[in-house]
Amino acid sequence: MKPIICLVVCLLSSGIKAQTNPLAAFDNLVNSTWISEGKQLGGHEGKTEKQFSLGLDGKLIKVITYTTDPQTLAFGLRNEGVRFFNKEKSEIEFYEFDKLGGVTKGSVKIEGKSIHYEYEYGEYLLRDSWIYISKDEYTFRVCSIKDGECDQIYHEAVFVRRD
């Protein structure tokens, strides 16, 4: 009887741990490369490629972004970023470092299987959303936020898995 109780307790506790992983919403993106081709943020034609991987034994999501440069149209490294759970604030945060020396930082909100990055950009509060379509496709949307909702959409594209 004791081995059965131990087995049940172990199974339940491992299920609870998996369900409470604050970064679980990234599981579908990790260890994959995601591609968007066509009209890019800024209006030019090109490609964006994002590579998601784990760091710090799964406590960190690393993202490397390659894009088509709007001036030269050359394809290359643009950003490197991290997403992590800040225990002190009890929220997911992100930092994105670009090759021009800029840093974007903000919070991450999870809505079902969709992921929303919220951050200040000058006087605006913006949201970049990865809206889940299927395990191999997301709609990417950049919009301003007003009263907690998406107000003006600045860009929309589709990212597909390429593995």
C-alpha positions as CSV (number, residue, x, y, z in Angstrom):
1,M,0.0,0.0,0.0
2,K,2.8,2.4,0.9
3,P,4.5,2.1,-2.6
4,I,1.2,2.9,-4.3
5,I,0.6,6.0,-2.1
6,C,4.2,7.1,-2.8
7,L,3.7,6.6,-6.5
8,V,0.4,8.6,-6.5
9,V,2.0,11.5,-4.5
10,C,5.1,11.5,-6.8
11,L,2.9,11.6,-10.0
12,L,0.7,14.3,-8.6
13,S,3.6,16.5,-7.5
14,S,5.3,16.2,-10.8
15,G,2.1,17.2,-12.6
16,I,1.7,20.2,-10.4
17,K,5.3,21.3,-11.0
18,A,4.8,21.0,-14.8
19,Q,1.5,23.0,-14.6
20,T,3.1,25.8,-12.5
21,N,6.1,26.4,-14.7
22,P,5.7,30.1,-15.6
23,L,7.6,29.7,-18.8
24,A,5.5,26.7,-20.1
25,A,3.8,28.9,-22.7
26,F,7.2,29.1,-24.5
27,D,7.4,25.2,-24.8
28,N,6.1,25.1,-28.4
29,L,8.5,27.8,-29.5
30,V,11.7,26.4,-27.9
31,N,14.2,24.4,-29.9
32,S,12.7,25.7,-33.1
33,T,13.4,28.4,-35.7
34,W,10.4,30.6,-36.7
35,I,10.3,32.4,-40.0
36,S,8.3,35.4,-41.3
37,E,8.7,36.4,-44.9
38,G,7.2,39.3,-46.8
39,K,6.3,42.8,-45.5
40,Q,8.5,43.5,-42.4
41,L,8.1,45.9,-39.5
42,G,8.9,49.2,-41.1
43,G,7.2,48.3,-44.4
44,H,10.1,46.8,-46.4
45,E,10.1,43.4,-48.0
46,G,12.3,40.8,-46.3
47,K,12.6,38.0,-43.7
48,T,12.7,37.7,-39.9
49,E,14.0,34.5,-38.3
50,K,13.8,33.8,-34.6
51,Q,15.6,31.0,-32.8
52,F,14.3,30.0,-29.3
53,S,16.3,27.9,-26.9
54,L,16.5,27.2,-23.2
55,G,19.1,28.4,-20.7
56,L,19.9,28.0,-17.0
57,D,18.4,24.6,-16.8
58,G,15.1,25.7,-18.3
59,K,14.7,28.9,-16.2
60,L,15.6,31.2,-19.1
61,I,14.4,31.4,-22.7
62,K,17.0,32.7,-25.1
63,V,15.9,34.3,-28.4
64,I,18.2,35.2,-31.3
65,T,16.7,37.3,-34.1
66,Y,17.9,37.8,-37.6
67,T,16.2,40.2,-40.0
68,T,16.5,41.9,-43.3
69,D,18.1,45.4,-42.7
70,P,15.7,48.1,-44.0
71,Q,18.5,50.3,-45.4
72,T,20.9,47.7,-47.0
73,L,18.4,44.8,-47.4
74,A,21.2,42.5,-46.0
75,F,20.0,39.6,-43.8
76,G,21.8,39.3,-40.5
77,L,21.8,39.3,-36.7
78,R,19.6,42.0,-35.2
79,N,18.7,41.1,-31.6
80,E,19.5,38.7,-28.8
81,G,17.1,38.5,-25.9
82,V,16.0,36.6,-22.8
83,R,12.7,35.8,-21.1
84,F,12.6,34.8,-17.4
85,F,10.4,34.5,-14.4
86,N,11.2,37.2,-11.8
87,K,10.3,35.6,-8.5
88,E,10.4,39.0,-6.6
89,K,7.7,40.5,-9.0
90,S,6.0,37.2,-9.7
91,E,5.9,38.0,-13.4
92,I,7.7,37.0,-16.6
93,E,10.1,39.7,-17.8
94,F,12.0,40.1,-21.1
95,Y,15.1,42.0,-22.2
96,E,15.9,42.4,-25.9
97,F,19.4,43.8,-26.9
98,D,19.9,45.0,-30.4
99,K,23.1,45.4,-32.5
100,L,22.8,49.2,-32.4
101,G,23.2,49.3,-28.6
102,G,19.5,49.6,-27.7
103,V,17.7,47.7,-25.0
104,T,14.0,47.0,-24.8
105,K,12.6,45.6,-21.6
106,G,9.1,44.8,-20.3
107,S,6.7,42.2,-19.0
108,V,5.2,39.1,-20.6
109,K,1.6,38.2,-20.3
110,I,0.3,34.8,-21.2
111,E,-3.2,34.2,-22.5
112,G,-3.9,30.6,-23.2
113,K,-1.2,29.6,-25.8
114,S,-0.6,33.2,-26.9
115,I,2.3,35.3,-25.6
116,H,2.2,39.1,-25.2
117,Y,5.2,41.3,-24.6
118,E,4.3,44.8,-23.2
119,Y,6.9,47.6,-23.1
120,E,7.3,51.4,-23.2
121,Y,8.5,52.9,-26.5
122,G,9.0,56.6,-26.1
123,E,5.6,57.9,-24.9
124,Y,3.7,54.8,-26.1
125,L,2.9,51.5,-24.4
126,L,3.2,48.8,-27.0
127,R,2.4,45.1,-27.2
128,D,4.1,42.5,-29.4
129,S,1.9,39.4,-29.5
130,W,2.6,35.9,-30.6
131,I,-1.0,34.7,-31.2
132,Y,-1.2,30.9,-31.3
133,I,-2.8,29.5,-34.5
134,S,-1.4,26.0,-34.5
135,K,1.7,24.2,-33.2
136,D,3.5,25.4,-36.4
137,E,2.1,28.9,-36.8
138,Y,1.6,32.1,-34.9
139,T,0.2,35.5,-35.9
140,F,2.7,38.2,-34.8
141,R,1.1,41.6,-34.1
142,V,2.5,44.9,-32.9
143,C,0.0,47.4,-31.5
144,S,-0.3,50.3,-29.1
145,I,-2.2,49.7,-25.9
146,K,-5.1,51.8,-24.6
147,D,-7.1,50.9,-21.5
148,G,-5.4,47.5,-21.4
149,E,-6.5,46.6,-25.0
150,C,-4.8,46.6,-28.4
151,D,-5.6,50.1,-29.9
152,Q,-3.7,50.8,-33.1
153,I,-2.1,47.9,-35.0
154,Y,1.3,48.9,-36.5
155,H,2.3,45.5,-38.0
156,E,0.9,42.0,-38.5
157,A,2.7,39.0,-39.9
158,V,2.7,35.2,-39.7
159,F,5.6,33.1,-38.3
160,V,5.9,29.5,-39.3
161,R,8.1,26.8,-37.8
162,R,11.1,25.7,-39.9
163,D,12.9,22.7,-38.6
